[in-house]
Structure formats: structure tokens, C-alpha cells
Amino acid sequence: MQNSARMKPYSVDKSPAAYDEYKFTLPELYRELAKEELREDDAVRENALAEMRIWIVKNPHIRKCRTDAKFLLRFLRFRQFSVPMACEALERYLAIRALYPSLFKNLDCNETVMKELVGYEPLTYLGQDHTGRAVYLYRFGMFNGEKHSALQDARYIVLILETILEWEESQIGGLHVLLDYDGCTMSNFEKWGTSDLKLIMEVYSQSYPLRFSEIHSTQLQKFGIPVVETLVSFANPKLREKITCYKTVAELEKHFEPALKPTVYGGEANLDELNRAFRKRIEEQREITLGLDDMEIDVEHYAAVWAFEESSPTDEISGALFKQLNIM
């Protein structure tokens, strides 16, 4: 389906007419979290949105951009309502999307390959824990290592990220990730080149407004260590500090809240039901995700500002994570 034929769920027009009236509709827990952790209240939010919209209108290098509150709050919450830092984060996000269209454009959950990848269910939304964090189970071994390329797997990851970034609960509460490498084969890892890993970590830790609280992983096989080492070496220091690796599933299981613990780990949460609900939300947001392609920037300008050049991984940083497991 062509962009011009789509019903747009929001406007990318930079005129004031495109602005929406924001209302905070989340449970009180999130209002308190937003105030305590992000310095957000009604007055701060209203003023910051107004400032950011003025900046977008005046920015000659941004031609079309979403100005609805939910989108801009991705970046304001990511940067704790520092408007200059949120504007820089928005520019970086727009730049990487424009500079790498093969990865970020036309993320259609109904497209044949994407539909198949979604059907593998490598990532499951388990729900919100008692602190308000969005909890995700990431089973890397669910990817078909031989059938799909690294680019195709990466596009699935970006589709998921764009989906959950629309959820204000995730914007405020952050993400808690439980990563299980059980079932992986050599083919799951060997297709990822250094440049692929650099780009995907650029997404995770620099260019997408993702607020990770904790990342716990287990059952990484020895043949996967060099690839994961390289990936982690490209992470920024703050993200690296949030990653913990375990030898056993039992150690990972301690980080599931009882109500969110899947049956495959001895809990009561039904993964089939959770995955059906997650797929439904992905499908419901299809037009929103595809509509992101309508945003436009001066690509040449941002290519010069942020080249996203490949850099060499730092072995001693990533290696420290795995030496604790005695599997180096």
C-alpha cells in the first residue's frame, strides 16, 4: 500500500494546526513516576511541548515531522524534559531513519517476511511490573537463523521498538528485558557482521529514545559469545552497566515477578495468550508505524552531522561481562 493512499493517524505538518491537546490518562502510578524520575508535571509538559514544537517549526533541516504530544514525549521523557537534549535526540532519531531506509522504512507487519518473523514470537510483552516497568521476554533462539538475513531480523526488532515507543507506560516506566539464548544455533549469530552490530546498538543506546532499566540474560552458548561481545562493546557506558549475564535459567527466573512469570519458567503466565495480545497491538498500530515514513529531513545536512561511522569494538569492556561466567 502506498503512503499517499494511507489514512494518516496523525499529521507530519509543521503548522500549529497539527498540534493535539494532550491529556494524561495513565494510572496514578505513572503520574508519580513521571514526577519523581522525569521531572514531569502538567506545567512542565505543556511548556516543553510548546518549546519543542516552536523549535521544529523553525528548524530548516526538518521538513516534515510529527508534532503530536505522544511522539514528542518520547524524546522529552527520554531526556528528563531537557528541551535542548530532547531536540537533539529527535534529530538523531530522524537522521538514522533517513540514512538507513532499508532498515527503518516500510515496517509493515502484514508484509510476508515480517509477518513470518512476528509469528516466530522471539519477543513477548509480559506486562507491567509493580514499579511500572514494561517487562519483555526476548528469546533469541526463536529466530530462524538460516532462513532470514540479519537485516530482516533487525527490521523485526525495529518494528517492535516503534510499536512499544507509542505506549506511554513504556516511555515513563522504562523497559525491563529478560533475554534467554536457549535454542540458538550457530546460524543465529554468524550472519551478524560488525557493521550490523554497530548499527543495531546505535539504535538501542543512542538514536532511539529507549529507557532501559535492567537487562538480564542467560544460556548464551560459547559460539555466540564473540558476536554478543562485539554488540555490547558498542553500547554506551550507562547501558552496559544495566546488563547482567547468568549461567543458569534459575538465576534469570529470580527476576520475573510471579504474576508475569511464564509457564515455561514454572509460572502461570500463558505465553500463547500474551503473544496473541502482543500481535494484536502490533497490527493495531500498523498505520502509525508506517506513517513514520512520511517524516522528511535534509538528509545531506544530517549525514554530515551524524555519520554513524563504524568504529572498532572495545574488547576489554565487553569481555568483563562474560568473565564473570567463566565461559570466556
Contacts in CASP RR format, 6 or more apart in sequence:
PFRMAT RR
TARGET T0000
AUTHOR 0000-0000-0000
METHOD contacts of the structure
MODEL  1
MQNSARMKPYSVDKSPAAYDEYKFTLPELYRELAKEELREDDAVRENALA
EMRIWIVKNPHIRKCRTDAKFLLRFLRFRQFSVPMACEALERYLAIRALY
PSLFKNLDCNETVMKELVGYEPLTYLGQDHTGRAVYLYRFGMFNGEKHSA
LQDARYIVLILETILEWEESQIGGLHVLLDYDGCTMSNFEKWGTSDLKLI
MEVYSQSYPLRFSEIHSTQLQKFGIPVVETLVSFANPKLREKITCYKTVA
ELEKHFEPALKPTVYGGEANLDELNRAFRKRIEEQREITLGLDDMEIDVE
HYAAVWAFEESSPTDEISGALFKQLNIM
1 108 0 8 1.000
1 290 0 8 1.000
3 290 0 8 1.000
3 291 0 8 1.000
3 293 0 8 1.000
3 294 0 8 1.000
6 287 0 8 1.000
6 290 0 8 1.000
6 291 0 8 1.000
7 287 0 8 1.000
8 287 0 8 1.000
8 291 0 8 1.000
8 294 0 8 1.000
9 287 0 8 1.000
9 288 0 8 1.000
9 291 0 8 1.000
10 18 0 8 1.000
10 20 0 8 1.000
10 66 0 8 1.000
10 68 0 8 1.000
10 71 0 8 1.000
10 288 0 8 1.000
10 291 0 8 1.000
11 17 0 8 1.000
11 18 0 8 1.000
11 66 0 8 1.000
11 67 0 8 1.000
11 68 0 8 1.000
12 18 0 8 1.000
12 64 0 8 1.000
12 65 0 8 1.000
12 66 0 8 1.000
12 67 0 8 1.000
12 291 0 8 1.000
12 294 0 8 1.000
12 295 0 8 1.000
12 296 0 8 1.000
13 64 0 8 1.000
13 67 0 8 1.000
14 56 0 8 1.000
14 57 0 8 1.000
14 62 0 8 1.000
14 63 0 8 1.000
14 64 0 8 1.000
14 65 0 8 1.000
14 67 0 8 1.000
15 57 0 8 1.000
16 53 0 8 1.000
16 57 0 8 1.000
18 67 0 8 1.000
18 68 0 8 1.000
19 53 0 8 1.000
19 67 0 8 1.000
19 68 0 8 1.000
19 69 0 8 1.000
20 68 0 8 1.000
20 69 0 8 1.000
22 45 0 8 1.000
22 46 0 8 1.000
22 49 0 8 1.000
22 69 0 8 1.000
22 70 0 8 1.000
22 73 0 8 1.000
24 31 0 8 1.000
24 42 0 8 1.000
24 45 0 8 1.000
26 168 0 8 1.000
26 169 0 8 1.000
26 172 0 8 1.000
29 132 0 8 1.000
30 132 0 8 1.000
30 168 0 8 1.000
30 169 0 8 1.000
30 172 0 8 1.000
30 173 0 8 1.000
33 131 0 8 1.000
33 132 0 8 1.000
33 172 0 8 1.000
33 173 0 8 1.000
34 40 0 8 1.000
34 41 0 8 1.000
34 77 0 8 1.000
34 172 0 8 1.000
35 41 0 8 1.000
37 80 0 8 1.000
37 172 0 8 1.000
37 173 0 8 1.000
38 77 0 8 1.000
38 80 0 8 1.000
38 81 0 8 1.000
38 172 0 8 1.000
39 80 0 8 1.000
39 81 0 8 1.000
40 76 0 8 1.000
40 77 0 8 1.000
40 81 0 8 1.000
40 172 0 8 1.000
44 81 0 8 1.000
45 73 0 8 1.000
45 76 0 8 1.000
45 81 0 8 1.000
48 76 0 8 1.000
48 81 0 8 1.000
48 83 0 8 1.000
48 86 0 8 1.000
49 69 0 8 1.000
49 72 0 8 1.000
49 73 0 8 1.000
49 76 0 8 1.000
51 83 0 8 1.000
52 72 0 8 1.000
52 75 0 8 1.000
52 76 0 8 1.000
52 83 0 8 1.000
52 86 0 8 1.000
52 87 0 8 1.000
52 90 0 8 1.000
53 67 0 8 1.000
53 72 0 8 1.000
55 83 0 8 1.000
55 87 0 8 1.000
56 62 0 8 1.000
56 65 0 8 1.000
56 67 0 8 1.000
56 87 0 8 1.000
56 90 0 8 1.000
60 298 0 8 1.000
61 91 0 8 1.000
61 297 0 8 1.000
61 298 0 8 1.000
61 301 0 8 1.000
61 302 0 8 1.000
62 91 0 8 1.000
62 94 0 8 1.000
62 296 0 8 1.000
62 297 0 8 1.000
62 298 0 8 1.000
63 296 0 8 1.000
63 297 0 8 1.000
63 298 0 8 1.000
64 294 0 8 1.000
64 295 0 8 1.000
64 296 0 8 1.000
65 90 0 8 1.000
65 94 0 8 1.000
65 295 0 8 1.000
65 296 0 8 1.000
65 297 0 8 1.000
66 72 0 8 1.000
66 292 0 8 1.000
66 295 0 8 1.000
70 166 0 8 1.000
70 168 0 8 1.000
72 86 0 8 1.000
72 90 0 8 1.000
73 168 0 8 1.000
73 171 0 8 1.000
74 165 0 8 1.000
74 171 0 8 1.000
74 209 0 8 1.000
75 86 0 8 1.000
75 87 0 8 1.000
75 89 0 8 1.000
75 90 0 8 1.000
75 93 0 8 1.000
75 209 0 8 1.000
76 83 0 8 1.000
76 86 0 8 1.000
77 171 0 8 1.000
77 172 0 8 1.000
77 209 0 8 1.000
77 211 0 8 1.000
78 86 0 8 1.000
78 89 0 8 1.000
78 171 0 8 1.000
78 209 0 8 1.000
78 210 0 8 1.000
78 211 0 8 1.000
79 85 0 8 1.000
79 86 0 8 1.000
79 89 0 8 1.000
79 209 0 8 1.000
89 209 0 8 1.000
91 297 0 8 1.000
91 302 0 8 1.000
91 305 0 8 1.000
91 306 0 8 1.000
92 206 0 8 1.000
92 207 0 8 1.000
92 306 0 8 1.000
93 207 0 8 1.000
93 208 0 8 1.000
93 209 0 8 1.000
94 295 0 8 1.000
94 297 0 8 1.000
94 302 0 8 1.000
95 207 0 8 1.000
95 297 0 8 1.000
95 302 0 8 1.000
95 303 0 8 1.000
95 305 0 8 1.000
95 306 0 8 1.000
95 308 0 8 1.000
96 104 0 8 1.000
96 202 0 8 1.000
96 203 0 8 1.000
96 207 0 8 1.000
96 306 0 8 1.000
96 308 0 8 1.000
97 104 0 8 1.000
97 105 0 8 1.000
97 292 0 8 1.000
97 295 0 8 1.000
98 296 0 8 1.000
98 297 0 8 1.000
98 299 0 8 1.000
98 302 0 8 1.000
99 299 0 8 1.000
99 302 0 8 1.000
99 303 0 8 1.000
99 306 0 8 1.000
99 308 0 8 1.000
100 199 0 8 1.000
100 308 0 8 1.000
102 151 0 8 1.000
103 151 0 8 1.000
103 154 0 8 1.000
103 155 0 8 1.000
103 158 0 8 1.000
103 199 0 8 1.000
104 158 0 8 1.000
105 293 0 8 1.000
106 290 0 8 1.000
106 293 0 8 1.000
107 114 0 8 1.000
107 155 0 8 1.000
107 158 0 8 1.000
107 159 0 8 1.000
107 162 0 8 1.000
107 289 0 8 1.000
107 290 0 8 1.000
107 292 0 8 1.000
108 114 0 8 1.000
108 286 0 8 1.000
108 289 0 8 1.000
108 290 0 8 1.000
109 115 0 8 1.000
109 118 0 8 1.000
109 159 0 8 1.000
109 282 0 8 1.000
109 283 0 8 1.000
109 286 0 8 1.000
109 289 0 8 1.000
110 283 0 8 1.000
110 286 0 8 1.000
113 148 0 8 1.000
113 152 0 8 1.000
114 155 0 8 1.000
114 156 0 8 1.000
114 159 0 8 1.000
116 148 0 8 1.000
117 143 0 8 1.000
117 148 0 8 1.000
117 152 0 8 1.000
117 153 0 8 1.000
117 155 0 8 1.000
117 156 0 8 1.000
118 156 0 8 1.000
118 159 0 8 1.000
118 279 0 8 1.000
118 282 0 8 1.000
119 275 0 8 1.000
119 279 0 8 1.000
120 142 0 8 1.000
120 143 0 8 1.000
120 144 0 8 1.000
121 139 0 8 1.000
121 142 0 8 1.000
121 271 0 8 1.000
121 275 0 8 1.000
122 138 0 8 1.000
122 139 0 8 1.000
122 140 0 8 1.000
122 141 0 8 1.000
122 142 0 8 1.000
122 143 0 8 1.000
122 156 0 8 1.000
123 136 0 8 1.000
123 137 0 8 1.000
123 138 0 8 1.000
123 139 0 8 1.000
123 157 0 8 1.000
123 160 0 8 1.000
123 278 0 8 1.000
124 136 0 8 1.000
124 137 0 8 1.000
124 139 0 8 1.000
124 262 0 8 1.000
124 271 0 8 1.000
124 274 0 8 1.000
124 275 0 8 1.000
124 278 0 8 1.000
125 134 0 8 1.000
125 135 0 8 1.000
125 136 0 8 1.000
125 164 0 8 1.000
125 274 0 8 1.000
125 277 0 8 1.000
125 278 0 8 1.000
125 281 0 8 1.000
126 135 0 8 1.000
126 136 0 8 1.000
126 137 0 8 1.000
126 256 0 8 1.000
126 260 0 8 1.000
126 262 0 8 1.000
126 269 0 8 1.000
126 274 0 8 1.000
127 134 0 8 1.000
127 135 0 8 1.000
127 260 0 8 1.000
127 274 0 8 1.000
128 134 0 8 1.000
128 135 0 8 1.000
128 169 0 8 1.000
128 173 0 8 1.000
129 135 0 8 1.000
129 176 0 8 1.000
129 257 0 8 1.000
129 260 0 8 1.000
130 257 0 8 1.000
131 173 0 8 1.000
132 169 0 8 1.000
132 172 0 8 1.000
132 173 0 8 1.000
132 174 0 8 1.000
133 173 0 8 1.000
133 174 0 8 1.000
133 175 0 8 1.000
133 176 0 8 1.000
133 213 0 8 1.000
134 164 0 8 1.000
134 167 0 8 1.000
134 169 0 8 1.000
134 170 0 8 1.000
134 173 0 8 1.000
134 174 0 8 1.000
134 175 0 8 1.000
134 176 0 8 1.000
135 176 0 8 1.000
135 177 0 8 1.000
135 178 0 8 1.000
135 256 0 8 1.000
135 257 0 8 1.000
135 260 0 8 1.000
136 175 0 8 1.000
136 176 0 8 1.000
136 177 0 8 1.000
136 178 0 8 1.000
137 178 0 8 1.000
137 180 0 8 1.000
137 262 0 8 1.000
137 271 0 8 1.000
138 177 0 8 1.000
138 178 0 8 1.000
138 179 0 8 1.000
138 180 0 8 1.000
139 180 0 8 1.000
139 182 0 8 1.000
140 179 0 8 1.000
140 180 0 8 1.000
140 181 0 8 1.000
140 184 0 8 1.000
140 188 0 8 1.000
141 181 0 8 1.000
141 182 0 8 1.000
141 183 0 8 1.000
141 184 0 8 1.000
141 185 0 8 1.000
141 188 0 8 1.000
143 153 0 8 1.000
143 188 0 8 1.000
145 153 0 8 1.000
145 185 0 8 1.000
145 187 0 8 1.000
145 188 0 8 1.000
145 191 0 8 1.000
146 187 0 8 1.000
149 191 0 8 1.000
150 191 0 8 1.000
150 192 0 8 1.000
150 193 0 8 1.000
150 196 0 8 1.000
151 196 0 8 1.000
154 196 0 8 1.000
154 199 0 8 1.000
154 200 0 8 1.000
157 200 0 8 1.000
157 203 0 8 1.000
158 203 0 8 1.000
159 282 0 8 1.000
159 289 0 8 1.000
160 282 0 8 1.000
161 203 0 8 1.000
161 208 0 8 1.000
161 210 0 8 1.000
162 289 0 8 1.000
162 292 0 8 1.000
163 281 0 8 1.000
163 282 0 8 1.000
163 285 0 8 1.000
163 289 0 8 1.000
164 170 0 8 1.000
164 175 0 8 1.000
165 171 0 8 1.000
165 208 0 8 1.000
165 209 0 8 1.000
165 210 0 8 1.000
166 285 0 8 1.000
166 288 0 8 1.000
170 211 0 8 1.000
171 209 0 8 1.000
171 211 0 8 1.000
173 211 0 8 1.000
173 213 0 8 1.000
174 211 0 8 1.000
174 212 0 8 1.000
174 213 0 8 1.000
175 210 0 8 1.000
175 211 0 8 1.000
175 212 0 8 1.000
175 213 0 8 1.000
176 213 0 8 1.000
176 214 0 8 1.000
176 255 0 8 1.000
177 212 0 8 1.000
177 214 0 8 1.000
177 215 0 8 1.000
177 216 0 8 1.000
178 216 0 8 1.000
178 217 0 8 1.000
178 252 0 8 1.000
178 255 0 8 1.000
178 256 0 8 1.000
179 215 0 8 1.000
179 216 0 8 1.000
179 217 0 8 1.000
179 218 0 8 1.000
180 217 0 8 1.000
180 218 0 8 1.000
180 219 0 8 1.000
180 249 0 8 1.000
180 252 0 8 1.000
181 217 0 8 1.000
181 218 0 8 1.000
181 219 0 8 1.000
181 220 0 8 1.000
181 221 0 8 1.000
181 224 0 8 1.000
182 218 0 8 1.000
182 219 0 8 1.000
182 249 0 8 1.000
183 219 0 8 1.000
184 220 0 8 1.000
184 221 0 8 1.000
184 224 0 8 1.000
186 223 0 8 1.000
186 224 0 8 1.000
188 224 0 8 1.000
189 223 0 8 1.000
189 224 0 8 1.000
189 226 0 8 1.000
189 227 0 8 1.000
189 228 0 8 1.000
190 227 0 8 1.000
192 227 0 8 1.000
192 231 0 8 1.000
193 227 0 8 1.000
194 230 0 8 1.000
194 310 0 8 1.000
194 313 0 8 1.000
195 310 0 8 1.000
197 227 0 8 1.000
197 230 0 8 1.000
197 231 0 8 1.000
197 234 0 8 1.000
198 234 0 8 1.000
198 310 0 8 1.000
198 311 0 8 1.000
199 308 0 8 1.000
200 231 0 8 1.000
201 231 0 8 1.000
201 232 0 8 1.000
201 234 0 8 1.000
201 235 0 8 1.000
202 234 0 8 1.000
202 308 0 8 1.000
204 210 0 8 1.000
204 212 0 8 1.000
204 235 0 8 1.000
204 239 0 8 1.000
205 234 0 8 1.000
205 235 0 8 1.000
205 236 0 8 1.000
205 238 0 8 1.000
205 239 0 8 1.000
206 236 0 8 1.000
207 308 0 8 1.000
212 239 0 8 1.000
212 242 0 8 1.000
213 242 0 8 1.000
214 242 0 8 1.000
214 244 0 8 1.000
214 255 0 8 1.000
215 239 0 8 1.000
215 242 0 8 1.000
215 243 0 8 1.000
215 244 0 8 1.000
216 244 0 8 1.000
216 246 0 8 1.000
216 252 0 8 1.000
216 255 0 8 1.000
217 243 0 8 1.000
217 244 0 8 1.000
217 245 0 8 1.000
217 246 0 8 1.000
217 252 0 8 1.000
218 245 0 8 1.000
218 246 0 8 1.000
218 247 0 8 1.000
218 248 0 8 1.000
218 249 0 8 1.000
218 251 0 8 1.000
218 252 0 8 1.000
219 248 0 8 1.000
219 249 0 8 1.000
220 228 0 8 1.000
220 245 0 8 1.000
220 322 0 8 1.000
220 327 0 8 1.000
222 327 0 8 1.000
225 322 0 8 1.000
225 327 0 8 1.000
225 328 0 8 1.000
228 318 0 8 1.000
228 322 0 8 1.000
229 313 0 8 1.000
229 315 0 8 1.000
229 318 0 8 1.000
229 319 0 8 1.000
229 321 0 8 1.000
229 322 0 8 1.000
230 313 0 8 1.000
230 318 0 8 1.000
231 318 0 8 1.000
232 240 0 8 1.000
232 243 0 8 1.000
232 317 0 8 1.000
232 318 0 8 1.000
232 319 0 8 1.000
232 321 0 8 1.000
233 313 0 8 1.000
233 314 0 8 1.000
233 315 0 8 1.000
233 317 0 8 1.000
233 318 0 8 1.000
234 311 0 8 1.000
234 313 0 8 1.000
235 243 0 8 1.000
240 317 0 8 1.000
240 321 0 8 1.000
243 321 0 8 1.000
245 321 0 8 1.000
245 322 0 8 1.000
245 324 0 8 1.000
245 325 0 8 1.000
246 252 0 8 1.000
246 325 0 8 1.000
247 325 0 8 1.000
247 327 0 8 1.000
249 265 0 8 1.000
252 265 0 8 1.000
253 261 0 8 1.000
253 265 0 8 1.000
253 266 0 8 1.000
256 262 0 8 1.000
256 265 0 8 1.000
256 267 0 8 1.000
258 267 0 8 1.000
258 268 0 8 1.000
259 268 0 8 1.000
259 269 0 8 1.000
260 269 0 8 1.000
261 267 0 8 1.000
261 268 0 8 1.000
261 269 0 8 1.000
262 269 0 8 1.000
262 270 0 8 1.000
262 271 0 8 1.000
262 274 0 8 1.000
263 269 0 8 1.000
263 270 0 8 1.000
263 271 0 8 1.000
264 271 0 8 1.000
319 328 0 8 1.000
322 328 0 8 1.000
END
